[in-house]
Amino acid sequence: MLQPSTLKFLKDLKKNNNKAWFDKNRKVYEQAKTDFTAFIQEVIDQFSKKDPSLKGLLAKNCLFRINRDIRFSKDKSPYKTNMGAYINPGGKKSVLAGYYFHCEPGKAFAGGGMWMPLPPELNKVRQELDYNFAAFKKITSSKKFKSVYGDLSRDAEYTLTRLPKGYEADNPAGDYLKLKSFVALTNLTDTDLGSKGLVKKTVAAFEALQPLTAFLNHALSE
């Protein structure tokens, strides 16, 4: 579980997203960060029993900074109003598919996959989808995957309106070939975030996603 003080800090930060307030409450932030880091480490330690490639991975190498990159954004708010971690063998900067946890009151979720891969990786995944769509469909239509995620996310921002060049209109994988991100997400309530069963629930969500990440990472290895 995450401490109520961690969630309160994020709620307060959303109302006071400025450097002066943050500096005044830096100790509270550090406590929240410590709490979130400990939670992510527990998730890694538990889930690595199912995914041995994560053994020895440190949570600190998976956490994203709370500072926003505002160089190219119209929104100049200096801080994110969430805490996030991307878990895979290479840590948060890896191109590998992995698992993501997003802690934000009212907008929390768990899941993962591969978000906005660069063209070389994206082309490899599309090629694997084209060659082995039956194996992919078996993963996304499994009872465990569907019960947690339903399907891959189809956010319009990350979906092409037409098939990429080189693929025929009648390709059975067409709907997935249009994707620019291959992610699946399951929402978490604020009650979930404060629940003693949060680690167990998160690990179960990651287990349901494991065959998909394996498929995506196999595509990169080809």
N, C-alpha and C positions, 0 to 999 in steps of 0.2 A: 504493500500500500504506500501511497504518498501522503505526507503529512498535511494536515489542513493549512498549516502556515505556508507551505509551498504554493498551494492553490491560491491562497489569499494574496501572496506576493504577486502572482501573475495577474490577478484581478486588479490589484492596486496599480500595478505597472501600466495596465491598459488605460487607466484613468489619468495617469501622471507620467506619460512617456516623454520625459525630458531629462537631461543630464543632471540638473540640480537635484531633482527628486531622487534619481538613481544613486547619486553619490551619497546622499544623506541616508539612503537605505541599503548601502552596499553590504553591510553585515547580514542583513536579512536575505539579500540575494545570494550571498555565499552559503548561507545555511540551506537555502532552497536548492542550490546547485549541488551541494553535498548530498542532500536527500535524494535528488533525482539520479545522481551518479550511482549511489548505493542501490537504488531500485534497478537501474539498467544493468549493473553488475550482477545482481541476483538473477535477472532474466537470462543474461548470457550464461551464467554458471549452470542454470537449470536446463536451458535449451541446448547447451553444448553436449548434453547427454544424448540428445537425438541427432545433433549435427556436430560431429567431432571436429570439423574444420574450424569451429569457433573456440575450441579449447585454448585457454591461455589468453584470449582476447581481453583487453582492458577497456572498461567503459569510457575512460577518459579519452580514448582514441576514436570513440564513436560519437561523442557529443558535439553538437554544433554550437558555435559562439552565439551569445545572445545579442551581440551588436549587429545591426543591419548594415548591409552594403547600400548606401544611399547615393552612390555616385551617379547612377543612371535612373534614379527613381524620382518621380514627382513627390512622393511621400517622403518627407525628410525626418520622420520619426526615428530617433536613433537606436531604438531597441525593438527586438522581436517580443511579442506578447505570448510566446510559447517557449517550451524547452523541447528539443528534438534530438533523437539519436538514430544513426544509421548503422546497423549491425551487419557486418560481413567480415570475412577473414582479413581483408585489407584495410578495414576501418572506413571512416566516413568519406575519404577521398578516392576510394577504389571505384573502378568502372564496373565491378562485379555486381550482379543482382544480389539483393540482401533484404534485410528486415528493418522496418522503420517504426518508431514510436513517437507520437506527437502528443505532448502534454500541453493542453490549453483549455481552461475552463469553458465549457459549452461547445468546444470544437475539437475534442480529443479523438484520436483514432490510432489503430495499430494496423500493420500490414506490411507492404513492401513490394518488391519486384525490381524493375529497372525504370528509373525516371529520366526521361529526356536524354537517352544515350546519344553520343556523337555519331555522325554518319557511318564510320567504319563499324562500330558496334551495332548500330541500328540495322545496317544492311545484313550483317551476319544473323541477327535474330529473325529478320524477315525471310531470309533464305532458309533457315531452319523451319520456320512455320510452313513455308511452301513445300519443303521436302517431307516433313514429319507432322503434318497437321493432325493426323489421327491420334498420335501420341499426345499432342498438345490438348486436343479436345477431350481426351480421356481424363487428363488432369483437371481441366476447368469444369468438367461435368461430373466429377466425383462427388459423392454425397457429402464428404467432409468439407471440400472446398466450397461447394454451393451453400452449405448450411452457415458458413462463416462469412463468405464474401459475395455470394450470388454470381458474380462474374467479374471480369476486369473492369476497371474504371474507364468510362467513355466520356470524359470531360471534353467538351467541344474544342477547348483551347489546345488540346493535345491530340486531335484527331483530324486526319486529312478528309477533305470532301470527296476526293477521288483516289483510286488506287495508285500507288507509286508506279513509275515507269517500269516496264518489263513484266508486269503481271496482268493476265487476262481478266476480263470482267466477270467471267464465270468461275474464277478461282474459289474453291470452297472455303479458303482461309481469308477471303476478301475483307470481311469486317475487321479482322485482327491485323491484317497487313496495312490497314489505314492508320493504325495507331502509331503515335510517336513516343508514347510511354506505355510500358507494360506493367501496370501496378494494380493491386487489389487492396481495398481498404475496408475496415470494419469500424464503425463508430463506437466510442466509449462515452458513457455518461459521467458526470461529475461524481455520482455515487460510485461508479466503477473505480474511478481514480483514487477514492478514499477507502476502497474496500480491501480487506485482508486477502481477498482472492485475486487481486490484480495481477500478481506475478503468474499465477496459474492460468488465468484467463489469457494473458498475453502470450505465454508459452504455447497454449493450445492454438491460438490464432496463428502463430509462427509455424507450428507443426502443419497446419492445414495449407500453408503457403509453400512449404519446403519443396514439394515436387515441382512447382512452377519455377522457383529460383534455380533448381537443379537443371531444368530444361533450358532456361535462359543462359546459364553459365556454360552449359555444354555447347550452346550455339557459339559462344565467344571463343571456345577452345578449338573449334573446327577450323 
